[in-house]
């Protein structure tokens, strides 16, 4: 158990950050781009015995849009953890419910449920009418918010922390007292597509960037880790202490607390301070694994900063809590009672989310594959290096999962809203595996070095800007000067599949066939009867270019023609399409033919 003096060292003590407080709209080269901005000040008093808390929130909202706003919406995420909530009903009616949820919400007693109750809300001092509708607070404004105007909302609210079921909650299965994620009234995002006041049914989140100033009063024996830099003004009164955190330019604020946390910190060379919080009740072997995790996390932070872009904050925390692994601002919550390999793997994945979820921050309700899939891609490559896995294709597992889904009859296009998948399994494979294959296969199409350049440019151009699917494709087009919209359309907006076959071999003539509807440029290897081999590359005509390759480039293949024939200089023994298996071809059995 740490003293208050020691607690001041748990967070990087600097009150400043390399993140500037400017609105991201000012960073765009597009004069028509805009983005809303929020600044939160909150005072929270937590009772660790009843798991109830009282909150005061002052929120300054700047309308950078060209639109007049007549209403605003807040997310009240904890309200999902009540019997007959949408999350409860969905979990009890979907064919394959998440085992962590099941019917548990329906069985919660009044003292176990979660809630956020808004007691009062004012706009520039004027009391507002508001209605709680499930996990959304609908607010009728006293006066419309004009373009360019900033208004102040003052709110008093009460909350109760639910029994830990999904992500948030108290007393998780490993005994962590408080996993406080999505715990406060959070203003919904408004952008050029309108409001995003989605109910909390089970998926992930979308938020407005801004600066957070949070004062948390809690039992003085509790160790707290999470978002934000701890200020020096720690105050103690009786059995409680008040901690003051400042977090610049984040779109969420998360914390976890427990009286039994061990805290370690490790400095990344020329990078942030890493913090680790884990229970002293873990057995000796698991505690040793948490120690071994720390230098690996340094390597992971360096890998992602090198291959995507520089991590811009001064700290990052890996915290035991929650129900698996989930990313948040400047931190992640993960379960800690797992093998060392699993511990590093989940940390790699959640840390990678910092770039694709917290710094790029696509709307996960609409484009979850851009977050989960791209995160899976880069974390698989990072694990391959950091853990010396030696895989020729670190993404091969994602290909296997996607191909299973594509042939299952249960696939839905990646344009499906995250809550609207018929099966949880279909959502998981689509978001994680097909999203990962999207990026890996893009590397096949444009060349691996071009993909590396694309990822860095994508991050540099769109950090803090909520990019959309077209943005990754346009970035790749700018890097390569290719036309690539066909790839986004077919692979992400339909369930069209890829299936190319070697149709026939006649001495020095090779005939290929396109069976699937989705187009693709083709790599293939020809083996001659004299034992030599030759690699060929068939460009896709609609791509308007060829990737860098050492293979022999032959005539373009126009998509509408299902057949393609070419001549070679020697007698052919066998032909194989895509021998390295970088294409998500749904039938590899017809990719090779031997004479």
Secondary structure, DSSP 8 states (H G I E B T S, - for coil): ---HHHHTTSS---S--SS--S-GGGG-S-TT----EEEEEEEEEEETTTTEEEEEEEEEEE--SSS-EEEEEEE-GGGGSSTTSHHHHHHHHSTT--TTTTTTGGG--TTT--EEEEEEEEETTEE-EEEEETTEEEEEEEEEE-TT-EEEEEEEEEEE--BSSSSSEES-TT--SEEESS-S-EE-EEETTEEE----SSS------EEEEEEEEEETT-EEEESSEE-S--EEETTEEEEEEEEEEES---EEEETTEEEEEEE-TTS-EEEEEEETTS-HHHHHHHHHHHHHHHHHHHHHHHHT----SSEEEEEE-TTSEEEETTEEEE--SS-HHHHHHHHHHHHHHIIIIIIS---TTT-HHHHHHHHHHHHHHHHHHHTT---S-TTHHHHHHHHHHHTTT----TTS-GGG-S-HHHHHIIIIIIHHHHHHHHHHHH-HHHHHHHHHHHHHHHTTS---HHHHHHHHHHHH----HHHIIIIIHS---B-EEEEEEETTEEEEEE-SSS---EEEEEEETTS-EEEEEEEEGGG-S----SSEEEEEE-TT--EEEEE-SS-EEEEEESTT--S-BS-GGGSEEE-
